[in-house]
Amino acid sequence: MKKRILGNNQLEVSALGLGCMGLSFGYGPATEKKEAIKLIRAAYDEGITFFDTAECYGPFF
């Protein structure tokens, strides 16, 4: 997996990321928790270390 450096702190992340909005209400019904965990773990196992999340994706916005 190619890597990228972000910001002044030199944070290294995967060049490909997983957008997590689809796990919540963003594109229809929220994904079942067990399925979402399985997806995130599979992405990590493939080398993804950049996960696009935001507070507004969850229930507390």
C-alpha positions as CSV (number, residue, x, y, z in Angstrom):
1,M,0.0,0.0,0.0
2,K,1.4,3.4,-0.9
3,K,1.6,5.9,1.9
4,R,1.2,9.6,2.2
5,I,2.5,12.1,4.8
6,L,-0.1,14.5,6.3
7,G,0.5,17.8,8.0
8,N,3.4,19.2,9.9
9,N,3.5,16.3,12.3
10,Q,4.4,13.9,9.5
11,L,1.5,11.5,10.1
12,E,1.9,8.6,7.7
13,V,-1.4,7.2,6.3
14,S,-2.4,4.9,3.4
15,A,-2.8,6.6,0.0
16,L,-6.3,5.0,-0.2
17,G,-8.8,5.7,2.5
18,L,-12.1,4.3,3.7
19,G,-14.9,6.9,3.8
20,C,-17.1,5.9,6.8
21,M,-20.1,8.0,6.1
22,G,-21.8,5.1,4.3
23,L,-21.7,3.2,7.6
24,S,-24.1,5.6,9.1
25,F,-27.3,7.3,7.8
26,G,-25.4,9.0,4.9
27,Y,-26.5,6.8,2.0
28,G,-29.5,5.0,3.4
29,P,-30.0,2.9,6.5
30,A,-27.0,2.5,8.8
31,T,-24.9,-0.6,8.4
32,E,-25.3,-3.3,11.1
33,K,-22.6,-2.8,13.7
34,K,-21.1,-6.3,13.2
35,E,-20.9,-5.8,9.4
36,A,-19.3,-2.3,9.9
37,I,-16.7,-3.7,12.2
38,K,-16.0,-6.5,9.7
39,L,-15.5,-4.0,6.9
40,I,-13.2,-1.8,8.9
41,R,-11.1,-4.7,10.0
42,A,-10.9,-6.0,6.4
43,A,-9.8,-2.6,5.2
44,Y,-7.1,-2.4,7.9
45,D,-5.9,-5.9,7.0
46,E,-5.4,-4.7,3.4
47,G,-3.3,-1.8,4.5
48,I,-5.8,1.0,4.9
49,T,-4.8,3.3,7.8
50,F,-6.8,6.4,6.7
51,F,-10.4,6.3,7.8
52,D,-12.5,9.4,7.0
53,T,-14.8,9.9,9.9
54,A,-16.6,13.0,11.3
55,E,-18.8,13.7,14.3
56,C,-21.7,14.4,11.9
57,Y,-21.6,10.8,10.7
58,G,-22.7,9.6,14.1
59,P,-25.7,10.1,16.3
60,F,-24.3,13.0,18.2
61,F,-24.3,15.9,15.7
